[in-house]
Amino acid sequence: MSDTDGLGAMLEGLYPYRGTYASHARVPAGPLDRAAVLDEITRMAKDEDAQGDRGTVSGSLYSGDHEHYAFLGEVFSVFSHANVLQRDMYPSATKFEGEIIAMTSNLLHGTGIGVVTSGGSESLITALYAYREQAVAERGVTRPNVVLPITAHVALHKGAHWMGIEIRRAPLTDDYTADVDAMADMIDDQTVALVGSAGDYGHGLIDPIERIAALAQERGIGMHVDGCLGGWLLPWVERLGYDIPLWDFRVPGVTSISADTHKYGYALKGSSVLLYRDAELRRRQYFTSPDWPGGLYLSPGFAGSRSNGILASTWAAMLVTGESGYLAAAEKIMRTARAIRDGIRAIPELEVIGDPTFLVAFKAAADLDIYLVNDSLVAQGWRMNSLQLPPALHFCVTRPNTADGVAERFLGALRTAVDYAKLHRGEPAGTGAMYGFGGTPQGDATINMLMSTVLDAMHGLAPGAGAD
C-alpha cells in the first residue's frame, strides 16, 4: 500500500456516516425533533462504544463502566450551563475545584496548590508558561529553553512553539528512560526548567525523577513531572506493594506535577490537575488586566469560560470511586499488565521495551516488521497505539482490558499476528505507511503535509458530501 493509498483509506474512515445520516452544512430552517436527534446520537454512540466495551482497545477508555458514565453525565447536566468564571453566581465551582486540587495534592504528597485544566496538554503548556514567566522575571532570561528527554509528551513541543521556547531533547539510556548526564550537558543560563515523565506516553516508563530533580536543584531551576498518564494510578499501585520509584512531591526539587483526572481518575473528558510546590510559581501562570473598558479581568490560565459541569462531575467521580475503588481497579490493571508483559516476553520474535508497569510497549526483532504485526491485530479487532523511533506498539491497560479472558485473547491474537508478519515479510504494512518515513527534512515535510490534510478532513464535511 502506498502512502497515498493509506492516506485515502484513512480519510475515508473519518466519514463512516456518509450516506447513513443526513449531513448539515447550515442551521435547519426549523427545529428538528428532539427524540429523533437523540436517537441518532444514541445509535452512533452504541456503534462507537462496541470495540472499547470488548476490551480490545489500548488506553483511550479508562473506566469502561457505563453506569459510572451515566451518573457523571447526570451530575454534569446539573451544572452544564454554569460558567466557572462567574463565581458570585456559582460558588460551587470554588468548592469543586478546590477539593479536586486538594484530593489530588494529597495523593501526590503536595502542598494543596494547583489549578484544574481541560486536559494534559493544557496542564503541560501552562506549566511551561509559568516557568518561562518565572525565569524572565527572576533571572532576566531572554532566550528560554527547556531540557527534556525525547520521550516527553509532544504537547510540550506545541507549547514551546507557541511561546518561543527552545526545546532541547536529551537521548535515552539503554533502559529507555531519560539520560540525566546528557540533560546536564544541555543546561545553560537560559534554561527555565527540566522535565521528566511518570510514565511517558510511548513506553509508560518512569524517568529517573530523583536524579533529574537533584540536577534541577543543583542548577537552581524548576522541574516538572509529567504524570498526566500515570499520576492517578501509580500512587495506588505503590500502595499495593509494587516497587515504584519516588516521583512525586516527596522528591526534593520537583516543583510541579500534572496528573489527568480524566484518565485513571475516572472522570469525564476533559479534566486534569496541575500542581505546584509553592504559590508563587502558580501565580506566574495568572493573567490580570486592571485597565480594560470591560472591567477588571482576571484569569488563572489559558481558558476563559468553562463549564462547571466538568468540575462537578470530576469531583463526583473521585468521591464515588473512593480509595477502595481506586485500589481495586489498580490491582486488576497491574495483574492484567503483568500477564500481558510476561506473555509478550515469551514470544521470541518480540521484545518488551524497558521495565513496564501498567503500559507495555514492545518492538519486533530486526527482521520482522512490527507494523505488519499491527495489521493483523487490527484485522482481528484490536486497536493498539503505534509508535516510532523505534517502531513499536504499546498496550496501555485500562479497566475494560481487565475483564476475564481479555489478556489471554490478546496474547493469542498477538501470536497469530507474529505468524502473519513472518509470512508477509518484506511486504508494506498498511497501518505503518508513514511511520519511519520521518527523520529527514524531506520526509518530515511530507508527513507534516499529510497530517495537515488529515486535520483539514477532521474539521469539515467529507469531500463530495452534500448538505440537506
Helices and strands as residue ranges (DSSP letters): H 3-13, H 34-53, H 66-79, H 92-107, E 113-117, H 120-139, E 145-149, H 155-163, E 166-170, H 180-186, E 191-197, H 209-219, E 222-226, H 234-239, E 256-259, E 272-276, H 279-283, E 287-289, E 297-299, H 308-345, E 350-352, E 359-364, H 370-379, E 385-387, E 392-396, G 399-402, H 406-423, G 430-432, H 441-458
